[in-house]
Amino acid sequence: MKLSRAEQETIIRFDESDPVAYAYTASRRVFNAMTKAGLKPVTTEQHGWFFEVPRNTVRLKPGRRSIFVGGTERPSGLATER
């Protein structure tokens, strides 16, 4: 059964006590982007995939600004933007 566009959601969840952020996606486009970036799903379901990433790597990027919403510590291994 094919999912509707509204059902092809992506949810990212984290809290302040856990250093891991959990991402679920039912979107093939988001799944492809995450796996292309080197992430591997920890669980696969019939209509979606679950990923775990370090919480401090979660960011929003409105325009040219990056806001690391997962924490204030700088993620290791990420280049600084210029």
N, CA and C atoms as a LAMMPS dump frame, in Angstrom:
ITEM: TIMESTEP
0
ITEM: NUMBER OF ATOMS
246
ITEM: BOX BOUNDS ff ff ff
-5.0000000000000000e+02 5.0000000000000000e+02
-5.0000000000000000e+02 5.0000000000000000e+02
-5.0000000000000000e+02 5.0000000000000000e+02
ITEM: ATOMS id mol type element x y z
1 1 1 N 0.836 -1.182 0
2 1 2 C 0 0 0
3 1 3 C 0.884 1.249 0
4 2 1 N 0.622 2.162 -0.89
5 2 2 C 1.39 3.389 -1.004
6 2 3 C 0.847 4.435 -0.028
7 3 1 N 1.759 5.168 0.6
8 3 2 C 1.363 6.218 1.536
9 3 3 C 1.014 7.49 0.787
10 4 1 N 0.046 8.239 1.338
11 4 2 C -0.276 9.55 0.763
12 4 3 C 0.867 10.509 1.092
13 5 1 N 0.918 11.641 0.429
14 5 2 C 1.973 12.628 0.692
15 5 3 C 1.922 13.101 2.142
16 6 1 N 0.72 13.241 2.7
17 6 2 C 0.59 13.675 4.093
18 6 3 C 1.121 12.618 5.063
19 7 1 N 1.042 11.367 4.69
20 7 2 C 1.521 10.28 5.543
21 7 3 C 3.036 10.089 5.456
22 8 1 N 3.667 10.681 4.471
23 8 2 C 5.116 10.55 4.294
24 8 3 C 5.828 11.589 5.166
25 9 1 N 5.658 11.421 6.477
26 9 2 C 6.152 12.399 7.44
27 9 3 C 7.551 12.056 7.926
28 10 1 N 8.204 13.061 8.512
29 10 2 C 9.486 12.882 9.173
30 10 3 C 9.387 13.545 10.536
31 11 1 N 9.772 12.804 11.566
32 11 2 C 9.688 13.304 12.934
33 11 3 C 11.064 13.174 13.569
34 12 1 N 11.543 14.259 14.172
35 12 2 C 12.812 14.248 14.894
36 12 3 C 12.491 14.558 16.35
37 13 1 N 12.934 13.669 17.258
38 13 2 C 12.627 13.82 18.672
39 13 3 C 13.899 13.723 19.5
40 14 1 N 14.023 14.657 20.448
41 14 2 C 15.12 14.585 21.406
42 14 3 C 14.687 15.296 22.67
43 15 1 N 15.368 14.981 23.767
44 15 2 C 15.127 15.692 25.018
45 15 3 C 16.467 16.067 25.627
46 16 1 N 16.429 16.842 26.678
47 16 2 C 17.662 17.373 27.256
48 16 3 C 18.455 16.341 28.053
49 17 1 N 17.86 15.195 28.383
50 17 2 C 18.569 14.214 29.202
51 17 3 C 19.308 13.151 28.389
52 18 1 N 19.007 13.023 27.118
53 18 2 C 19.583 11.962 26.286
54 18 3 C 20.478 12.583 25.216
55 19 1 N 21.709 12.115 25.045
56 19 2 C 22.591 12.687 24.028
57 19 3 C 22.258 12.236 22.604
58 20 1 N 21.215 11.429 22.451
59 20 2 C 20.836 10.905 21.143
60 20 3 C 19.516 11.538 20.694
61 21 1 N 19.435 11.88 19.41
62 21 2 C 18.184 12.324 18.797
63 21 3 C 17.658 11.178 17.95
64 22 1 N 16.349 11.01 17.942
65 22 2 C 15.711 9.914 17.221
66 22 3 C 14.925 10.489 16.05
67 23 1 N 15.13 9.936 14.885
68 23 2 C 14.424 10.413 13.692
69 23 3 C 13.661 9.246 13.077
70 24 1 N 12.415 9.517 12.735
71 24 2 C 11.591 8.552 12.008
72 24 3 C 11.191 9.209 10.703
73 25 1 N 11.278 8.485 9.625
74 25 2 C 10.791 9.016 8.354
75 25 3 C 10.048 7.944 7.577
76 26 1 N 8.966 8.368 6.952
77 26 2 C 8.223 7.523 6.022
78 26 3 C 8.393 8.071 4.608
79 27 1 N 9.305 9.025 4.467
80 27 2 C 9.574 9.665 3.177
81 27 3 C 10.778 9.015 2.512
82 28 1 N 10.605 8.489 1.344
83 28 2 C 11.703 7.889 0.589
84 28 3 C 12.766 8.945 0.284
85 29 1 N 12.36 10.182 0.006
86 29 2 C 13.3 11.263 -0.301
87 29 3 C 14.205 11.547 0.906
88 30 1 N 13.618 11.642 2.094
89 30 2 C 14.411 11.896 3.298
90 30 3 C 15.289 10.689 3.628
91 31 1 N 14.75 9.489 3.484
92 31 2 C 15.53 8.273 3.702
93 31 3 C 16.756 8.265 2.794
94 32 1 N 16.575 8.563 1.516
95 32 2 C 17.7 8.584 0.567
96 32 3 C 18.741 9.619 0.965
97 33 1 N 18.295 10.806 1.395
98 33 2 C 19.23 11.857 1.801
99 33 3 C 20.016 11.44 3.041
100 34 1 N 19.354 10.806 3.994
101 34 2 C 20.022 10.392 5.227
102 34 3 C 21.026 9.267 4.968
103 35 1 N 20.66 8.312 4.133
104 35 2 C 21.587 7.221 3.838
105 35 3 C 22.749 7.698 2.961
106 36 1 N 22.48 8.652 2.081
107 36 2 C 23.549 9.221 1.26
108 36 3 C 24.565 9.957 2.132
109 37 1 N 24.084 10.521 3.263
110 37 2 C 24.967 11.21 4.194
111 37 3 C 25.713 10.238 5.104
112 38 1 N 25.479 8.951 4.924
113 38 2 C 26.213 7.955 5.684
114 38 3 C 25.478 7.384 6.883
115 39 1 N 24.245 7.81 7.112
116 39 2 C 23.469 7.279 8.231
117 39 3 C 22.834 5.956 7.845
118 40 1 N 22.723 5.073 8.823
119 40 2 C 22.08 3.782 8.589
120 40 3 C 20.898 3.658 9.527
121 41 1 N 19.767 3.189 9.027
122 41 2 C 18.618 3.035 9.922
123 41 3 C 18.892 1.958 10.972
124 42 1 N 18.412 2.221 12.199
125 42 2 C 18.572 1.228 13.26
126 42 3 C 17.397 0.249 13.258
127 43 1 N 16.268 0.678 12.722
128 43 2 C 15.08 -0.166 12.613
129 43 3 C 14.357 0.189 11.329
130 44 1 N 13.794 -0.818 10.69
131 44 2 C 12.996 -0.611 9.494
132 44 3 C 11.618 -1.209 9.727
133 45 1 N 10.596 -0.463 9.348
134 45 2 C 9.227 -0.96 9.413
135 45 3 C 8.67 -1.016 8.002
136 46 1 N 7.438 -1.465 7.887
137 46 2 C 6.831 -1.61 6.568
138 46 3 C 6.806 -0.287 5.803
139 47 1 N 6.519 0.807 6.498
140 47 2 C 6.384 2.098 5.809
141 47 3 C 7.353 3.158 6.304
142 48 1 N 8.434 2.786 6.99
143 48 2 C 9.335 3.825 7.463
144 48 3 C 10.617 3.287 8.056
145 49 1 N 11.491 4.219 8.428
146 49 2 C 12.813 3.909 8.947
147 49 3 C 13.077 4.749 10.187
148 50 1 N 13.799 4.184 11.139
149 50 2 C 14.198 4.885 12.348
150 50 3 C 15.714 5.057 12.344
151 51 1 N 16.154 6.259 12.689
152 51 2 C 17.575 6.586 12.756
153 51 3 C 17.892 7.138 14.139
154 52 1 N 19.157 7.021 14.548
155 52 2 C 19.651 7.667 15.751
156 52 3 C 20.862 8.494 15.363
157 53 1 N 20.905 9.738 15.851
158 53 2 C 22.026 10.635 15.569
159 53 3 C 22.403 11.358 16.863
160 54 1 N 23.637 11.835 16.971
161 54 2 C 23.996 12.629 18.147
162 54 3 C 23.094 13.875 18.226
163 55 1 N 22.559 14.119 19.408
164 55 2 C 21.631 15.242 19.585
165 55 3 C 22.254 16.573 19.165
166 56 1 N 23.554 16.768 19.44
167 56 2 C 24.168 18.062 19.139
168 56 3 C 24.391 18.295 17.644
169 57 1 N 24.034 17.333 16.787
170 57 2 C 24.143 17.549 15.338
171 57 3 C 22.827 18.004 14.713
172 58 1 N 21.756 18.047 15.502
173 58 2 C 20.455 18.463 14.978
174 58 3 C 20.451 19.985 14.858
175 59 1 N 20.161 20.464 13.657
176 59 2 C 20.148 21.915 13.465
177 59 3 C 19.031 22.331 12.534
178 60 1 N 18.628 23.569 12.692
179 60 2 C 17.71 24.229 11.761
180 60 3 C 18.536 25.253 11.014
181 61 1 N 18.214 25.454 9.769
182 61 2 C 19.014 26.375 8.973
183 61 3 C 18.108 27.358 8.239
184 62 1 N 17.583 28.349 8.969
185 62 2 C 16.791 29.374 8.295
186 62 3 C 17.719 30.365 7.589
187 63 1 N 17.706 30.344 6.292
188 63 2 C 18.601 31.223 5.534
189 63 3 C 20.043 30.801 5.702
190 64 1 N 20.911 31.748 6.053
191 64 2 C 22.337 31.454 6.205
192 64 3 C 22.727 31.081 7.634
193 65 1 N 21.811 31.261 8.576
194 65 2 C 22.111 30.95 9.977
195 65 3 C 21.911 29.473 10.264
196 66 1 N 22.752 28.912 11.102
197 66 2 C 22.567 27.554 11.603
198 66 3 C 22.278 27.637 13.086
199 67 1 N 21.203 27.002 13.497
200 67 2 C 20.837 26.97 14.9
201 67 3 C 20.908 25.513 15.337
202 68 1 N 21.873 25.197 16.192
203 68 2 C 22.006 23.834 16.698
204 68 3 C 21.002 23.67 17.841
205 69 1 N 19.828 23.19 17.508
206 69 2 C 18.748 23.082 18.488
207 69 3 C 18.954 21.922 19.449
208 70 1 N 19.837 21.001 19.121
209 70 2 C 20.076 19.845 19.97
210 70 3 C 21.056 20.09 21.093
211 71 1 N 21.699 21.233 21.116
212 71 2 C 22.651 21.525 22.178
213 71 3 C 23.6 22.626 21.774
214 72 1 N 24.251 23.186 22.768
215 72 2 C 25.144 24.31 22.498
216 72 3 C 26.565 23.879 22.178
217 73 1 N 26.932 22.655 22.553
218 73 2 C 28.282 22.199 22.258
219 73 3 C 28.432 21.988 20.753
220 74 1 N 29.577 22.339 20.235
221 74 2 C 29.828 22.224 18.8
222 74 3 C 30.016 20.753 18.433
223 75 1 N 29.282 20.265 17.457
224 75 2 C 29.449 18.869 17.051
225 75 3 C 30.855 18.61 16.536
226 76 1 N 31.474 17.541 16.97
227 76 2 C 32.824 17.232 16.506
228 76 3 C 32.762 16.729 15.063
229 77 1 N 33.757 17.072 14.303
230 77 2 C 33.846 16.588 12.933
231 77 3 C 33.104 17.438 11.921
232 78 1 N 32.408 18.497 12.356
233 78 2 C 31.711 19.361 11.405
234 78 3 C 32.548 20.594 11.121
235 79 1 N 32.659 20.943 9.883
236 79 2 C 33.397 22.136 9.498
237 79 3 C 32.603 23.369 9.889
238 80 1 N 33.29 24.429 10.209
239 80 2 C 32.615 25.674 10.52
240 80 3 C 32.226 26.363 9.221
241 81 1 N 31.096 27.061 9.265
242 81 2 C 30.633 27.759 8.054
243 81 3 C 31.297 29.111 7.954
244 82 1 N 31.508 29.554 6.757
245 82 2 C 32.117 30.882 6.535
246 82 3 C 31.19 31.725 5.722
